[in-house]
Amino acid sequence: MMIKKIALAVLMGAIGTSAQAEDFQVEDIQIRGLQRVALGAALTHIPFNIGDTLNEFRISQSIKSLYKSGHFNDIQVFRDGQRIVFRVKERETISEITFEGNSDLKDEQLTESLDSSDIRVGETLDRTVLSGIEMGLEDFYHSVGKYNANVTAEVAHLPRNRVDLKFKFDEGDAAAIQQINLVGNEIFTDEEVLERIELTYDSPWWDFMAQDRYQKQTLQGDMETIESFYLDKGYLRFKMDSTQVSMTPNKEGVYIALNITEGEQYTVSEVDFVGDMAGFEKSIRAINPLSADKLYNGAEVTYTEEAISKFLGRFGYAYPKVTTIPDINDEDKTVKLTISVDPGKRIYVNRVNFEGNHVTADRVLRREMRQMEGAWLSNSLVEVSKARLARLPYIETVEFETNQLPGEDDLVDVNFDVKEQPSGSFTAGIGYGSQTKLSLNAGVQQNNFLGTGNRLAFNINTVSYSRSVSVSYTDPYFTVDGVSLGGTVYYNEFDAGDANLVEYNNKTYGVGLNIGFPINEYVRLNFGLGYKHNGITRLETYEQIQQFYDIYSDPNDPDAALNFESFDLSASISRVTLNRGTFPTAGSQQSLTYKMTTPNSDVNYFKMKLDTKWYFPLTRNQKWSVLTRFEAGYANGYSTVNGNDQTLPFWENFRAGGSDSLRGFETNIVGPRAIYRFPTSVPGTPDPVGDDGGCCLGPDHDFIDISTRSVGGNAIVLAGLELIVPTPFLDEGYSNSVRSSFFIDAGNVWDTEFDLDDYRDLAENEFAKIDDYSDPGTYRSSAGLSVQWLSPMGPMIFSFAKALKKEDGDDTSFFSFNIGKTF
């Protein structure tokens, strides 16, 4: 306003006192000093034209109008005869906005805030708002306890009337809480009350989660927590009288004083319902936990209101009003609770819309919906729909909102906003071990093939001990009601000697078909049928498989390959309640699988396996969570062949060790070792044909040797505990694509068919000691740090682990790196 008065005074001085008293007819209008603003655009803001009669008032109005356009910093007006001349100085155009020194406020947040004040690149700079922005930002820092924070806006002039705008931040440290005092509490001690709030003081150095820095918002929440604490115990007249926050002279610490009045406890005398309960009065009364002769409990009152609202929301009453009206009797310290229910109108869904699905087809998301268009709006069905979308492996985040249609009070659109993540992955792995040396593998997997939601995988594996190729395809919605259908074709060459196992080669090829049926929103049944061919060569026999080898080998050609044809049937049941398909933080996942070969197969065996995971969030934002894992398996043969009981084929044994099971141990190193048995002979006198005449001693004089290689076993148990923590030094935007955790892994593989008594009478060998490989107690364990990253090539896992418990002969691995699978 002062600028306008000065400009008007300049105008009055320029046109002279005689002109002030006389009106005149303008013959020409000129605007000088324009650079960026077009002449025609400027003239539109002058409220008179050539030929109009001017006076002081109309000239002052023209100055105000030009200032109001927002294009000019300075305006002067001159009269030259019958000509009016405007001399203007344009506002500078913002060329670039940068931020320096900010950490609490991200660049994106600052840009959004400036945009709301019309401070953006390409727009003119209004210097008058800069001081207000500086003060507003400093107020924010004060609210989080940083009273020494300073924000300065610097303007650097550039050619062509442009400027660079830089905001420099000196955030400083948040003020530490020196003490929190409660005043007025007599029933509960300070410790009993303060232990429930987030803010604290005088915390030990190791309590890194302590909130010992002052924040205004946190204090407000703590005040509500204290009030809820008293209300939940019946103190209905509790009051938070006042709050004082005082700073130390150096502004580096604060003292907090909370003045409260506790009041007395109140008992519920009666609970009544009023209003329209939409025909559900019996059900609403049944879910009500409130009753007479109990202490008043604020949490129960809130729960009751929410439970009734959610119940009505299931039946289309999306915006019910449930209010508890207390009638307090201070004489006998009782309260009558009247619950008023107004369901409102039943709301129907007009459209279900999706945004953010740039790759995934609309119908792929729509088939996950349990909230149907044209049906009434059900909050539970919308939440289930959101959860189903979030569990898709190619969806990172899901949010939704309901928007009421203009002019319609009973119709809404449900809008889902999804953020996709890479659905394709390049699966690879690299590692180095004392036995496996350098290993590599590669493959391509697409979980959302061409946006259809179908899964296509093509893998070529070139690990040092395995070469394989496989192609699989799965349609999760082979039918509209969610029946899935999939198939796979594969070929594999496996060199067990290079995989820390006893030497043999196995060439395998086969096909498989599976079909799945949904039981409910969380449970599925799956059935499979497969064919497999195994060709075993270069088999180095050992004690545990000698009987199996004797049954199937050709005594006339012991080096011939062993070929097995088998058909298998499988069935599994799975349950998934995870909140996300990738990097979940809450919920659980369980699966139980059973597979067996058909009686007409060359080998008859069965395998069953249980796998379960539970995620427990520790904080409300679920940035801290605990993951527990448990896996158990058992397998064995069935039926007989040539009078001998069938055993589990050795190539089907369970194995453990490596980055996908027991981190900190080399691949497949955990489990029973191979036992070799050598007869002892006594030399004799050579005869004429060259025979030394020696003889062998009895089996009880056989010597043994124990391999350093594992052979696996028919039983396995693996368990793990992980603390999932926010990844330090990482931007918030990557929280859904990078995960860090501290873990403990434990497990064992053993052979239930092994009998140590079979080897007790053998000759002793000081270098070979047979352990009881049927003992499940010889477990291994490790602990370490894991970082997982959802890279464009697929999930990458970096693990640093230290073996805590190991057995003789176990090879350990401190670092492992893998791509393609997450924990």
C-alpha positions in Angstrom: 0.0 0.0 0.0 2.9 2.4 0.8 4.3 1.7 -2.7 1.1 2.7 -4.3 0.9 6.0 -2.2 4.5 6.9 -3.2 3.7 6.2 -6.9 0.6 8.3 -6.7 2.6 11.2 -5.1 5.1 10.9 -8.0 2.2 11.1 -10.4 0.9 14.2 -8.8 4.3 15.8 -8.9 4.8 14.9 -12.5 1.5 16.2 -13.9 1.6 19.4 -11.9 -0.9 21.1 -9.6 -2.8 22.7 -12.5 -3.4 19.3 -14.0 -4.8 18.1 -10.7 -7.5 20.6 -10.8 -8.4 20.1 -14.5 -9.8 17.2 -16.4 -8.3 16.5 -19.8 -9.1 14.2 -22.8 -6.3 11.7 -23.5 -5.1 11.4 -27.1 -2.5 8.7 -26.7 -1.4 6.0 -24.1 2.3 4.9 -23.9 3.9 2.2 -21.7 7.6 2.3 -21.5 10.0 -0.3 -20.0 8.2 -3.4 -21.1 10.5 -6.4 -21.7 8.6 -9.6 -21.1 5.0 -8.4 -20.8 3.3 -7.7 -24.2 2.0 -4.2 -24.8 -1.5 -5.5 -25.5 -1.5 -7.5 -22.2 -0.5 -4.4 -20.2 -3.1 -2.2 -21.9 -5.8 -4.6 -20.8 -5.1 -3.6 -17.2 -5.5 0.2 -17.8 -9.2 1.1 -17.2 -9.5 3.9 -19.8 -9.0 4.2 -23.5 -7.9 7.0 -26.0 -10.6 9.7 -26.1 -11.6 9.2 -22.5 -11.6 12.1 -20.1 -9.1 11.6 -17.2 -8.9 13.0 -13.7 -6.9 12.2 -10.6 -9.1 9.4 -9.5 -9.1 7.5 -12.8 -5.3 7.8 -13.0 -4.9 6.4 -9.5 -7.2 3.5 -10.4 -5.0 2.7 -13.4 -1.9 2.5 -11.2 -3.7 0.1 -8.8 -4.9 -2.0 -11.7 -1.4 -2.4 -13.1 0.0 -3.3 -9.7 -2.8 -5.8 -9.3 -1.8 -7.6 -12.5 1.3 -8.8 -10.6 3.7 -8.0 -13.5 5.4 -4.9 -12.1 7.6 -3.8 -9.2 7.5 -0.1 -9.9 5.0 2.2 -11.9 5.4 5.9 -12.7 2.9 8.0 -14.6 3.6 11.2 -16.6 1.5 13.6 -18.7 3.0 14.9 -21.9 0.3 17.3 -23.3 -2.7 15.2 -24.0 -0.6 12.0 -23.8 -0.3 9.7 -20.8 3.0 7.9 -20.3 3.4 4.9 -18.0 7.0 4.1 -17.1 7.1 0.6 -15.6 9.7 -1.8 -14.1 8.7 -5.4 -14.5 9.1 -8.0 -11.8 11.9 -10.5 -12.4 11.1 -14.0 -13.7 12.2 -16.9 -11.6 14.8 -19.0 -13.5 15.6 -21.6 -10.9 14.7 -22.4 -7.3 17.3 -24.2 -5.1 17.5 -25.3 -1.5 20.6 -25.6 0.6 21.1 -27.1 4.1 17.6 -28.6 4.5 17.2 -32.1 5.8 14.0 -32.1 7.9 12.1 -30.7 5.0 12.5 -32.5 1.7 12.9 -30.5 -1.6 9.6 -31.9 -2.8 7.8 -30.6 0.3 9.4 -27.1 -0.1 8.5 -27.0 -3.8 4.9 -27.8 -3.0 4.7 -25.2 -0.3 6.2 -22.5 -2.6 3.9 -23.5 -5.4 0.9 -22.7 -3.1 2.4 -19.2 -2.7 2.8 -18.8 -6.5 6.5 -19.0 -6.2 7.6 -21.3 -9.0 10.0 -21.5 -12.0 8.8 -19.4 -14.9 6.6 -17.1 -12.8 7.3 -13.6 -11.7 8.8 -13.0 -8.3 6.8 -11.1 -5.8 9.4 -10.1 -3.2 6.7 -9.1 -0.7 5.9 -12.7 0.0 9.5 -13.9 0.6 9.6 -12.6 4.2 6.4 -14.4 5.0 7.7 -17.6 3.6 10.9 -17.3 5.7 8.9 -16.7 8.8 6.5 -19.6 8.1 9.5 -22.0 7.6 11.1 -20.9 10.8 7.8 -21.4 12.6 7.8 -25.0 11.4 11.3 -25.6 12.8 10.2 -24.0 16.1 7.3 -26.5 16.3 9.8 -29.4 16.1 12.0 -27.8 18.8 14.7 -26.2 16.6 14.6 -22.7 18.0 17.9 -21.7 16.6 16.9 -22.4 13.0 17.3 -19.7 10.4 15.9 -19.5 6.9 17.1 -16.9 4.3 15.9 -16.3 0.8 18.7 -15.1 -1.5 17.9 -13.5 -4.9 20.6 -13.5 -7.6 20.0 -11.3 -10.6 20.5 -12.7 -14.1 20.4 -11.2 -17.6 17.1 -10.6 -19.3 15.3 -9.6 -16.1 15.6 -13.1 -14.6 16.6 -14.2 -11.1 17.8 -17.3 -9.3 16.1 -17.9 -6.0 18.0 -19.8 -3.3 16.6 -20.7 0.2 19.4 -21.3 2.7 18.6 -23.3 5.8 20.5 -23.4 9.1 18.4 -26.0 10.9 20.4 -26.5 14.0 19.6 -29.2 16.5 16.3 -29.8 18.2 16.1 -28.6 21.8 16.6 -31.5 24.2 14.0 -32.0 26.9 15.6 -31.3 30.2 12.6 -32.3 32.4 8.9 -33.1 32.2 6.9 -32.3 35.3 3.3 -33.2 36.2 1.5 -30.9 38.5 -1.8 -31.8 40.3 -1.6 -35.6 40.1 -2.2 -37.5 43.3 -3.7 -40.8 42.3 -1.0 -41.8 39.9 2.7 -41.1 40.2 4.7 -39.2 37.6 6.3 -42.5 36.5 3.0 -44.3 35.9 1.7 -41.5 33.7 4.9 -40.5 31.9 5.9 -44.0 30.9 2.9 -44.0 28.5 4.0 -41.0 26.4 6.5 -40.7 23.6 8.4 -37.7 24.8 11.0 -38.5 27.4 14.1 -37.1 29.0 17.3 -38.3 30.6 17.3 -41.4 28.3 20.2 -43.8 28.4 22.6 -43.6 25.5 21.6 -47.0 24.1 17.9 -46.2 23.9 18.1 -45.0 20.3 14.3 -45.0 19.9 13.8 -42.5 22.7 12.0 -39.2 21.8 14.1 -36.9 23.9 13.9 -34.0 21.5 11.0 -31.5 21.8 8.3 -31.5 19.1 5.1 -29.6 19.5 3.0 -32.1 17.6 4.4 -35.0 19.7 3.5 -33.1 22.9 0.0 -32.6 21.7 -0.3 -36.3 21.1 1.1 -37.0 24.5 -1.4 -34.7 26.1 -4.2 -36.7 24.4 -2.5 -39.9 25.6 -2.6 -38.8 29.2 -6.2 -37.7 29.0 -7.1 -41.1 27.4 -5.2 -42.9 30.2 -7.4 -41.2 32.9 -10.7 -41.5 30.9 -10.0 -45.3 30.4 -9.8 -45.6 34.2 -13.1 -43.8 34.8 -11.9 -40.3 35.6 -14.6 -38.6 33.5 -13.9 -35.1 34.9 -10.2 -35.2 34.1 -8.8 -31.9 32.7 -5.5 -30.8 31.2 -5.5 -27.3 32.8 -2.5 -25.8 31.1 0.9 -26.5 29.6 4.1 -24.5 29.9 7.1 -25.0 27.7 10.1 -22.9 28.7 13.4 -22.7 27.0 16.9 -22.5 28.5 18.7 -19.2 27.7 20.8 -20.8 25.0 17.6 -22.2 23.3 19.1 -25.7 23.4 16.8 -27.2 26.0 13.2 -27.0 27.2 11.3 -27.7 30.4 7.8 -29.0 30.1 5.2 -28.6 32.9 1.7 -30.2 32.6 -0.9 -29.0 35.0 -3.8 -31.5 35.4 -6.9 -32.1 37.5 -7.6 -35.8 38.0 -11.1 -35.7 39.4 -12.9 -38.8 40.6 -13.9 -42.1 39.1 -17.4 -42.5 37.6 -19.4 -45.7 37.1 -21.8 -46.4 34.2 -25.4 -46.4 35.5 -27.2 -47.2 32.3 -26.6 -47.7 28.5 -29.3 -46.8 26.1 -29.7 -46.4 22.3 -31.7 -43.8 20.4 -32.1 -43.0 16.8 -32.5 -45.1 13.6 -30.6 -48.3 13.6 -31.6 -49.2 10.0 -33.2 -52.5 11.1 -30.0 -53.8 12.8 -31.0 -53.0 16.4 -30.5 -56.5 17.6 -27.0 -56.8 16.0 -26.0 -53.4 17.2 -26.9 -54.1 20.8 -25.1 -57.5 20.5 -21.8 -55.9 19.6 -22.0 -53.2 22.3 -19.5 -54.0 25.1 -20.7 -51.2 27.4 -22.8 -52.2 30.4 -24.1 -50.8 33.7 -22.2 -51.1 37.0 -18.8 -50.9 35.3 -16.2 -48.2 35.5 -16.5 -45.7 32.7 -13.9 -46.5 30.1 -13.2 -44.0 27.3 -11.5 -46.6 25.1 -14.6 -48.8 25.2 -16.8 -45.9 24.3 -14.7 -45.0 21.3 -14.5 -48.7 20.3 -18.3 -49.0 20.5 -18.8 -46.0 18.3 -16.3 -47.3 15.7 -17.6 -50.8 15.8 -21.2 -49.6 15.1 -20.0 -47.3 12.4 -18.0 -50.1 10.7 -20.9 -52.5 11.1 -23.3 -50.1 9.3 -20.6 -49.3 6.8 -20.7 -53.0 5.7 -24.3 -52.5 4.5 -23.9 -49.3 2.5 -24.3 -46.7 5.3 -20.9 -45.2 4.6 -21.3 -42.0 6.6 -23.1 -42.9 9.8 -23.1 -40.6 12.8 -22.7 -42.5 16.1 -22.4 -40.3 19.1 -22.2 -41.2 22.8 -24.0 -38.6 25.0 -23.0 -38.8 28.7 -25.4 -37.7 31.4 -23.2 -37.2 34.4 -24.4 -37.3 37.9 -21.8 -35.7 40.1 -23.6 -36.5 43.3 -23.3 -40.3 43.1 -20.5 -40.3 40.6 -22.4 -42.1 37.9 -22.9 -41.5 34.2 -25.7 -42.6 31.9 -24.5 -43.3 28.4 -26.9 -42.7 25.5 -25.7 -43.9 22.1 -27.3 -41.9 19.3 -27.2 -43.7 15.9 -28.0 -41.9 12.6 -27.1 -44.2 9.7 -27.6 -41.6 7.1 -28.5 -42.6 3.5 -27.4 -45.9 2.0 -24.7 -45.1 -0.4 -24.2 -46.9 -3.7 -21.2 -47.1 -5.9 -21.4 -45.5 -9.3 -18.0 -46.3 -10.7 -14.7 -47.9 -9.6 -11.8 -46.1 -11.2 -8.1 -46.8 -11.3 -5.2 -44.3 -11.7 -1.5 -44.9 -12.0 -1.7 -48.2 -13.8 0.4 -47.3 -16.9 1.3 -50.9 -17.7 -1.3 -53.1 -16.0 -4.6 -53.4 -17.9 -7.6 -52.0 -16.1 -9.3 -55.4 -16.2 -6.4 -57.0 -14.3 -7.0 -54.7 -11.4 -10.7 -54.8 -11.6 -10.8 -58.6 -11.2 -9.3 -58.1 -7.7 -12.3 -56.0 -6.7 -14.7 -57.2 -4.1 -16.6 -53.9 -4.1 -18.9 -54.1 -7.1 -20.3 -51.2 -9.1 -24.0 -50.7 -8.7 -23.9 -52.3 -5.2 -24.0 -50.4 -1.9 -20.7 -49.1 -0.6 -19.2 -51.5 1.9 -16.1 -50.3 3.8 -15.0 -53.9 4.5 -15.2 -54.9 0.8 -13.3 -51.8 -0.2 -10.6 -52.6 2.3 -10.4 -56.2 1.1 -10.1 -54.9 -2.5 -7.3 -52.6 -1.5 -5.5 -55.5 0.3 -5.8 -57.7 -2.7 -4.3 -55.1 -5.0 -1.5 -54.4 -2.6 -0.6 -58.2 -2.6 0.0 -58.2 -6.3 3.8 -58.5 -6.9 3.7 -55.7 -9.5 2.0 -53.1 -7.3 4.0 -51.1 -4.9 1.4 -49.0 -3.1 -2.4 -48.6 -3.1 -4.6 -45.8 -1.9 -8.3 -45.1 -2.4 -10.8 -42.4 -1.8 -14.6 -42.1 -2.2 -15.9 -39.1 -4.0 -19.5 -38.1 -3.9 -21.1 -37.3 -7.3 -22.2 -33.7 -7.7 -25.9 -33.3 -7.1 -26.2 -36.9 -5.8 -26.3 -37.6 -2.1 -26.4 -41.4 -2.4 -23.9 -42.1 -5.2 -20.1 -42.2 -5.0 -17.1 -43.1 -7.2 -14.4 -45.2 -5.6 -11.0 -44.1 -7.0 -8.0 -46.4 -6.5 -4.6 -44.8 -7.0 -1.9 -47.4 -7.5 1.8 -47.1 -7.9 3.3 -49.8 -10.1 6.7 -51.3 -9.5 8.9 -53.3 -12.0 7.1 -56.5 -12.8 9.9 -57.9 -14.8 13.1 -59.0 -13.3 16.5 -60.2 -14.4 17.4 -62.9 -11.9 21.0 -63.4 -11.3 23.5 -64.4 -8.6 27.1 -64.2 -7.9 29.1 -65.8 -5.1 32.4 -67.2 -4.1 33.2 -70.0 -1.7 36.0 -72.3 -0.9 34.1 -75.2 -2.6 31.9 -73.6 -5.2 34.3 -71.0 -6.4 32.8 -68.4 -8.7 29.1 -69.0 -9.5 26.8 -67.1 -11.9 23.2 -67.5 -12.9 20.8 -65.5 -15.0 17.1 -65.5 -16.1 14.2 -63.3 -17.0 10.8 -63.3 -15.2 7.8 -61.2 -16.0 5.1 -61.2 -13.3 2.8 -58.9 -15.3 3.3 -60.1 -18.9 2.1 -57.5 -21.3 0.0 -56.0 -18.5 -2.2 -59.0 -18.3 -1.3 -60.0 -14.8 -0.1 -63.4 -16.0 3.4 -64.7 -15.1 5.9 -65.7 -17.7 9.4 -66.9 -16.7 12.3 -68.0 -18.8 15.4 -69.0 -16.9 18.8 -70.1 -18.0 21.0 -71.1 -15.1 24.8 -71.3 -15.4 25.9 -71.8 -11.8 29.2 -73.6 -11.5 27.4 -76.8 -10.4 24.2 -76.5 -12.5 23.1 -75.7 -16.0 19.4 -75.5 -16.6 16.7 -73.9 -18.7 13.0 -73.6 -17.9 9.9 -71.9 -19.2 6.8 -71.5 -17.1 3.5 -69.6 -17.6 0.7 -69.1 -15.1 -2.7 -67.4 -15.6 -4.0 -66.6 -12.1 -7.5 -66.0 -13.5 -7.9 -68.8 -16.0 -11.6 -68.6 -15.1 -13.5 -65.5 -13.9 -13.9 -66.8 -10.4 -10.2 -67.0 -9.8 -9.2 -70.6 -10.8 -5.6 -70.5 -11.9 -3.8 -72.6 -14.4 -0.1 -72.9 -15.1 2.5 -75.1 -16.6 6.3 -75.5 -16.8 8.9 -77.3 -19.0 12.5 -77.7 -17.7 15.9 -79.3 -18.3 18.7 -79.4 -15.8 22.2 -80.7 -15.6 23.4 -80.9 -12.0 27.0 -81.6 -10.8 26.7 -82.4 -7.1 30.4 -82.4 -6.6 30.6 -78.7 -7.4 27.7 -78.0 -5.0 29.4 -79.2 -1.8 27.7 -82.6 -2.2 29.0 -86.1 -2.8 29.9 -86.6 -6.4 27.2 -87.5 -8.9 25.7 -86.0 -12.1 22.0 -85.8 -12.6 20.4 -84.9 -15.9 16.7 -84.0 -15.4 14.0 -83.0 -17.7 10.2 -82.8 -17.2 6.9 -81.0 -17.5 4.4 -80.0 -14.9 0.8 -78.7 -14.8 -0.9 -77.1 -11.8 -4.4 -75.7 -11.1 -5.5 -73.6 -8.2 -8.9 -73.0 -6.5 -9.7 -70.1 -4.2 -11.4 -71.1 -1.0 -11.9 -67.5 0.4 -10.1 -64.2 0.2 -7.0 -65.6 1.9 -6.9 -69.4 1.3 -6.2 -71.3 -1.9 -5.9 -75.0 -2.8 -3.5 -76.1 -5.5 -3.1 -79.4 -7.3 -0.4 -80.5 -9.7 0.6 -83.3 -12.0 4.1 -83.8 -13.3 6.5 -86.0 -15.2 10.3 -86.2 -14.5 13.2 -88.1 -16.0 16.4 -88.5 -13.9 19.6 -89.8 -15.4 22.3 -90.4 -12.8 26.0 -90.8 -13.8 29.4 -90.7 -12.2 27.8 -91.8 -8.9 30.3 -92.1 -6.0 28.5 -94.6 -3.8 28.6 -94.4 0.0 27.1 -96.2 2.9 23.8 -94.4 3.1 22.8 -95.1 -0.5 24.5 -98.5 -1.0 21.2 -100.4 -0.6 19.5 -98.1 -3.1 22.3 -98.5 -5.5 22.4 -102.3 -5.3 18.7 -102.4 -6.1 18.8 -100.3 -9.3 22.4 -100.8 -10.6 23.5 -103.4 -13.2 26.0 -105.7 -11.6 27.5 -106.5 -15.0 27.9 -102.8 -15.9 28.4 -100.9 -12.6 29.4 -97.7 -14.4 26.2 -97.6 -16.5 23.8 -94.6 -15.9 20.8 -95.0 -13.6 17.6 -93.8 -15.3 14.4 -93.2 -13.5 11.0 -92.2 -14.8 8.5 -90.8 -12.4 5.0 -89.3 -12.3 4.1 -87.2 -9.3 0.9 -85.8 -7.8 1.0 -82.7 -5.6 -1.5 -80.9 -3.4 -1.0 -77.7 -1.3 -3.0 -75.3 0.7 -1.8 -71.7 1.2 -3.0 -68.8 3.3 -1.8 -65.2 2.7 -2.8 -62.1 4.7 0.2 -60.0 3.9 -0.3 -56.3 3.5 1.9 -56.2 0.4 3.1 -58.6 -2.2 6.7 -57.4 -1.9 8.5 -56.2 1.3 5.4 -56.8 3.5 5.4 -55.3 7.0 2.3 -56.9 8.5 0.3 -60.1 8.1 1.3 -63.7 7.6 1.8 -66.3 4.9 1.6 -70.1 5.3 1.8 -73.0 2.9 1.6 -76.8 3.4 2.6 -78.9 0.4 2.4 -82.6 -0.2 3.9 -84.4 -3.2 4.2 -88.1 -4.0 5.1 -90.2 -7.0 2.5 -92.5 -8.5 2.9 -96.3 -7.8 3.8 -96.9 -11.5 6.9 -94.7 -11.1 10.4 -96.2 -11.0 10.9 -94.8 -7.5 8.1 -94.4 -4.9 8.5 -91.6 -2.4 6.6 -88.7 -0.8 7.6 -85.2 0.4 5.8 -82.8 2.6 6.8 -79.3 3.6 5.4 -76.5 5.9 6.5 -72.9 5.3 5.3 -70.0 7.4 6.1 -66.3 7.9 4.7 -63.8 10.3 5.3 -60.0 10.3 4.7 -58.0 13.4 4.8 -54.2 13.1 6.4 -52.5 16.0 5.5 -48.9 15.2 2.3 -47.3 13.8 4.0 -46.4 10.5 5.3 -50.0 10.2 8.8 -48.8 9.5 10.0 -51.1 12.3 8.8 -54.7 12.1 9.7 -58.2 13.2 9.7 -61.1 10.8 9.6 -64.7 12.1 10.2 -67.6 9.7 9.7 -71.3 10.1 10.1 -74.1 7.6 9.9 -77.8 8.2 10.0 -80.8 5.8 9.9 -84.5 5.8 10.3 -87.1 3.0 10.6 -90.8 2.7 10.0 -93.8 0.4 7.0 -96.0 0.4 6.2 -99.5 -1.0 8.9 -102.1 -1.7 11.0 -103.2 -4.6 12.6 -106.7 -4.8 11.6 -107.3 -1.2 13.4 -104.1 0.0 11.7 -101.0 1.4 11.8 -98.0 -0.9 13.9 -95.1 0.4 13.9 -91.5 -0.6 16.1 -91.1 -3.7 19.3 -89.3 -2.7 18.8 -86.5 -5.3 15.5 -85.6 -3.5 17.2 -85.0 -0.1 16.6 -81.7 1.6 19.7 -79.4 1.7 20.5 -76.3 3.7 23.2 -73.6 3.7 23.6 -70.5 1.5 22.0 -67.2 0.9 18.5 -68.6 0.6 18.3 -70.7 3.7 21.1 -70.4 6.3 23.1 -67.3 5.6 26.7 -67.4 6.8 27.2 -71.0 5.6 28.3 -72.2 2.2 25.7 -73.6 -0.2 24.4 -77.1 0.8 27.0 -77.6 3.5 24.6 -78.4 6.3 23.6 -81.9 7.0 24.8 -85.5 7.2 28.2 -86.4 5.6 28.9 -89.4 3.4 30.3 -92.5 5.1 32.8 -94.6 3.2 33.6 -98.2 4.3 36.8 -100.1 3.4 37.5 -103.8 4.2 40.7 -104.7 6.0 42.8 -107.5 4.4 45.8 -109.5 5.7 48.5 -110.2 3.2 49.5 -113.9 2.6 52.2 -115.9 0.7 52.1 -115.4 -3.1 51.1 -118.5 -5.1 52.5 -119.4 -8.6 49.7 -117.5 -10.4 50.4 -114.2 -8.6 47.8 -114.3 -5.9 49.2 -113.0 -2.7 47.1 -115.4 -0.7 45.7 -112.7 1.5 42.3 -112.7 3.1 39.8 -110.1 4.3 38.9 -109.7 8.0 35.3 -109.6 9.1 33.1 -106.6 8.7 33.8 -105.5 12.2 37.3 -104.8 11.1 36.3 -102.5 8.2 37.7 -99.0 8.3 35.6 -95.9 7.7 36.2 -92.5 6.3 33.9 -89.5 6.5 33.5 -87.1 3.5 33.7 -83.3 3.9 30.7 -83.2 1.5 27.1 -83.2 2.6 24.6 -85.7 1.3 21.5 -84.0 2.6 18.7 -85.7 4.6 15.0 -86.5 4.6 14.1 -84.0 7.3 14.7 -80.3 7.6 13.9 -77.5 10.0 14.8 -73.9 9.3 13.9 -70.8 11.4 14.7 -67.2 11.3 14.1 -64.0 13.2 14.6 -60.6 11.6 14.3 -57.0 12.9 13.3 -54.8 9.9 14.6 -51.3 10.4 14.5 -48.1 8.3 17.5 -47.9 6.0 19.7 -45.1 7.2 20.9 -42.3 4.9 18.1 -43.1 2.4 15.4 -40.9 1.0 11.9 -41.6 2.2 10.8 -42.3 -1.4 12.9 -45.5 -1.5 11.4 -47.0 1.6 9.2 -49.4 -0.4 12.1 -50.5 -2.7 15.0 -50.9 -0.1 14.8 -53.0 3.1 17.4 -53.4 5.8 17.2 -56.0 8.6 19.2 -57.7 11.3 18.7 -61.4 11.3 19.3 -64.7 13.2 19.1 -67.9 11.1 19.1 -71.4 12.6 18.3 -74.8 11.2 19.4 -78.4 10.5 19.1 -81.2 8.1 19.1 -84.8 9.3 18.4 -88.4 8.2 15.7 -90.2 10.2 16.7 -93.5 8.6 20.3 -93.4 9.8 21.2 -95.8 12.6 24.5 -95.1 14.4 24.4 -98.7 15.9 25.2 -100.1 12.4 28.7 -98.6 12.7 29.6 -99.1 16.4 31.6 -102.3 15.8 33.8 -100.9 13.0 37.5 -100.5 13.5 38.3 -97.2 15.1 39.9 -94.5 12.9 41.4 -91.6 14.7 40.8 -89.4 11.7 37.2 -90.4 11.1 34.4 -90.1 13.7 30.8 -90.8 12.8 28.3 -88.4 14.2 24.7 -89.4 14.8 23.1 -88.0 11.6 19.7 -88.9 12.9 20.0 -86.3 15.6 18.0 -83.1 14.9 19.8 -81.3 17.7 23.0 -80.7 15.7 21.7 -77.4 14.4 23.6 -74.5 13.0 22.9 -70.8 13.5 24.2 -67.4 12.3 23.5 -63.7 12.7 24.1 -60.7 10.5 22.9 -57.8 8.4 20.8 -58.0 5.2 20.1 -55.3 2.7 17.5 -56.0 0.0 16.9 -53.8 -3.0 14.2 -54.0 -5.6 16.4 -53.0 -8.5 15.3 -52.8 -12.2 16.9 -56.2 -12.6 15.0 -57.8 -9.8 15.4 -58.2 -6.0 19.0 -57.9 -4.9 20.1 -59.3 -1.6 23.4 -58.4 0.2 24.0 -60.4 3.3 26.8 -60.1 5.9 26.7 -63.0 8.3 28.7 -64.6 11.1 28.2 -68.3 12.0 27.3 -68.6 15.7 27.1 -72.4 15.9 28.6 -74.8 13.5 29.8 -78.4 13.2 33.2 -79.7 12.3 33.7 -79.5 8.5 31.2 -76.7 7.9 32.4 -74.1 5.5 31.3 -70.6 6.3 30.7 -67.5 4.2 30.8 -64.0 5.6 29.3 -62.2 2.6 26.8 -63.4 0.0 25.0 -61.7 -2.8 22.0 -62.9 -4.7 19.4 -61.6 -7.2 15.9 -62.9 -7.7 14.5 -63.9 -4.3 13.6 -61.9 -1.2 13.3 -63.1 2.4 
